[in-house]
Amino acid sequence: QVQLVESGGGLVQLGGSLRLSCVASRTIFSIYNTGWYRQGPGKQRELVAVITTGGTVNYADSVKGRFTISRDNAKSTVYLQMNSLKPEDTAVYYCNLIQPITKYQYWGQGTQVTVSS
């Protein structure tokens, strides 16, 4: 069973930074597109950023220029560097792996990010 473990969430002030990490185990990490999603209070889950097996990245408009997604296949880890955080970034952030051919996917348990003003 694939396991995803996220870390790095917490409470930060307006304009601060956090770095989220997601470590995958019991799978071949490099064959998956990886991404971060978030779900704010009373909102639907939304895509934040994705990085493909080939390294192509895509971001939600709301985080462009502030967030950076990266991956280290040797460590089976995907990162999300979040800078210039705003209160509207407050959400539970989820790591996602999706196999681009079979579309089979896995989710992490989520990590809370809270930005205070």
C-alpha positions in Angstrom: 0.0 0.0 0.0 1.4 3.4 -1.0 1.9 5.8 1.8 2.2 9.6 1.6 3.4 11.5 4.7 3.2 15.3 4.6 5.0 17.7 7.0 5.9 21.3 7.3 2.6 22.9 8.0 1.9 25.3 10.8 1.0 28.8 11.9 2.7 31.7 10.1 2.2 35.4 10.0 1.1 37.4 6.9 4.1 37.5 4.5 5.8 34.6 6.0 7.1 31.4 4.4 6.6 27.6 4.9 8.0 24.6 3.1 5.8 21.6 2.8 7.3 18.1 2.2 5.6 14.9 1.1 7.4 11.6 1.3 6.1 8.6 -0.6 6.9 5.0 0.3 6.2 1.6 -1.1 6.0 2.8 -4.7 8.2 3.9 -7.6 7.8 7.6 -7.1 9.3 8.7 -10.4 6.4 7.3 -12.5 3.9 9.6 -10.9 2.9 13.2 -11.6 2.8 14.8 -8.2 0.9 17.8 -6.9 -0.4 19.8 -4.0 -4.0 20.6 -3.4 -5.7 22.5 -0.6 -9.1 22.8 1.0 -9.9 26.0 2.9 -12.7 26.4 5.4 -16.1 25.9 3.7 -14.4 25.5 0.3 -13.9 22.7 -2.2 -10.5 21.1 -2.7 -8.5 22.9 -5.3 -5.3 22.4 -7.2 -2.3 24.5 -6.0 0.6 23.2 -8.1 1.6 20.1 -10.0 4.9 18.8 -11.3 5.0 16.0 -13.9 7.3 13.1 -14.3 9.2 15.2 -16.9 9.5 18.2 -14.6 6.8 20.4 -16.2 5.1 22.6 -13.5 1.8 24.3 -13.4 0.3 26.6 -10.7 -3.0 28.0 -9.8 -3.2 31.6 -10.7 -3.6 32.6 -7.0 -0.2 31.2 -6.1 1.9 32.0 -9.2 5.0 33.9 -8.3 4.7 33.0 -4.6 4.8 29.2 -4.5 7.3 26.8 -6.0 6.8 23.1 -6.4 9.8 20.7 -6.8 10.5 17.0 -6.5 13.5 14.8 -5.6 12.9 11.4 -7.1 15.9 9.9 -5.3 14.2 10.8 -2.0 10.7 10.1 -3.2 9.7 13.5 -2.1 7.7 16.5 -3.4 8.1 19.9 -1.9 6.0 23.1 -1.9 7.9 26.3 -1.0 5.3 28.9 0.0 6.4 32.5 0.2 4.6 35.8 0.8 1.8 33.9 2.5 -1.7 35.5 2.8 -4.6 34.7 5.1 -6.5 33.3 2.1 -3.8 30.6 1.8 -5.1 29.1 5.1 -6.2 25.6 4.3 -5.4 21.9 4.7 -2.8 21.0 2.1 -2.8 17.6 0.6 -0.1 15.8 -1.4 -1.3 13.9 -4.5 0.4 11.3 -6.7 -1.3 10.3 -10.0 0.0 7.8 -12.5 -0.4 9.6 -15.9 -1.4 6.5 -17.9 -3.6 4.5 -15.5 -4.8 7.6 -13.7 -4.6 5.7 -10.4 -3.9 8.2 -7.6 -3.0 8.4 -3.9 -3.6 11.2 -1.3 -1.8 12.2 1.8 -3.5 12.8 5.1 -3.2 16.6 4.8 -1.2 19.2 6.8 -2.7 22.4 8.2 -1.4 25.8 7.1 -2.7 28.8 8.9 -1.8 32.3 8.0 -2.6 35.0 10.5 -3.0 38.7 9.7 
